């Protein structure tokens, strides 16, 4: 059975969702005030990012379908995906259209999963 990623917790700034605080965006900023309750980790103030929320090494950087992605720049790198089970190819952003078409043709011949 494959290891599943943990559900991601949303870390929010204090008073997020309070009445009249619609300008507070959904982001995280470390609390620095001297009297701030969340900085002191009082109870019921919401979670604070810490290393214990990290996923295990086996599933870190994996995609929702369980595969990992490998950025491909040329044909040799594309064919190396075949030797790596559980990996999918992702074309680099700076590939030309001609090179991308060649790689896509090679991928369909070799049955390689391409993400983009």
C-alpha positions in Angstrom: 0.0 0.0 0.0 1.4 3.4 -0.9 2.0 6.1 1.7 -0.5 8.9 1.4 0.4 12.6 1.9 -1.0 14.3 4.9 -3.7 16.9 4.5 -2.2 20.3 4.3 -3.1 22.7 7.1 -3.8 26.3 6.2 -1.7 28.7 8.3 -3.4 32.0 8.5 -2.6 35.4 9.9 -4.3 36.3 13.2 -7.9 37.6 13.0 -8.3 36.1 9.6 -12.1 35.9 8.9 -13.0 38.3 11.7 -15.7 40.9 11.0 -14.3 44.0 9.4 -11.0 42.3 8.5 -11.7 41.5 4.9 -8.5 43.2 3.9 -6.5 40.5 5.7 -5.3 38.1 3.0 -5.0 34.4 3.2 -1.3 34.2 3.8 1.2 33.5 6.6 3.4 36.0 8.3 5.5 35.2 11.4 4.1 36.9 14.5 6.6 39.4 16.0 4.6 41.5 18.4 5.7 41.4 22.1 2.2 40.6 23.3 1.1 38.4 20.5 -0.7 35.3 21.7 0.0 33.2 18.7 3.8 33.9 18.9 3.7 32.6 22.5 1.7 29.6 21.3 -1.3 30.0 23.5 -4.0 27.4 23.0 -6.8 27.9 20.5 -4.9 30.5 18.5 -4.5 28.3 15.4 -1.5 26.2 14.2 1.9 27.7 13.6 4.3 26.3 10.9 6.9 23.9 12.4 8.9 21.0 11.2 6.5 18.4 12.5 4.0 19.1 9.6 6.5 17.9 7.0 5.6 14.9 4.9 7.7 11.7 4.8 10.6 11.5 2.4 8.8 8.8 0.3 5.9 11.1 -0.7 7.5 14.6 -0.6 7.3 16.4 -4.0 5.0 13.7 -5.4 2.0 14.6 -7.5 -1.6 13.8 -6.5 -1.6 10.7 -8.6 1.4 9.4 -6.7 4.0 9.9 -9.5 7.0 12.2 -9.5 7.9 14.6 -12.3 11.2 14.9 -14.1 12.0 18.0 -16.1 13.1 17.0 -19.6 15.3 19.1 -21.9 16.3 16.6 -24.6 15.6 13.1 -26.0 18.2 11.4 -23.8 16.5 12.7 -20.6 13.1 11.7 -22.0 14.3 8.1 -22.5 15.8 8.0 -19.0 12.3 8.3 -17.6 11.7 4.7 -18.9 14.3 3.4 -16.4 12.7 5.3 -13.5 9.4 3.7 -12.4 6.9 6.1 -10.9 8.2 9.1 -12.8 6.5 11.2 -15.4 8.1 13.6 -17.9 7.6 17.3 -17.8 8.9 19.4 -20.7 11.2 22.3 -19.8 9.7 25.8 -20.2 12.3 26.9 -22.7 11.8 24.2 -25.4 11.1 25.3 -28.9 7.9 24.1 -30.6 9.9 22.0 -33.0 11.8 20.2 -30.3 8.7 19.8 -28.2 6.9 18.1 -31.1 9.8 15.7 -31.6 9.9 14.8 -27.9 6.1 14.4 -27.8 6.3 12.0 -30.8 9.1 10.0 -29.0 7.0 9.9 -25.8 4.0 8.4 -27.6 6.1 5.8 -29.3 7.7 4.7 -26.0 4.5 5.0 -23.9 6.0 7.7 -21.6 3.5 9.8 -19.6 4.0 13.5 -20.3 2.4 16.1 -18.0 2.4 19.2 -20.2 
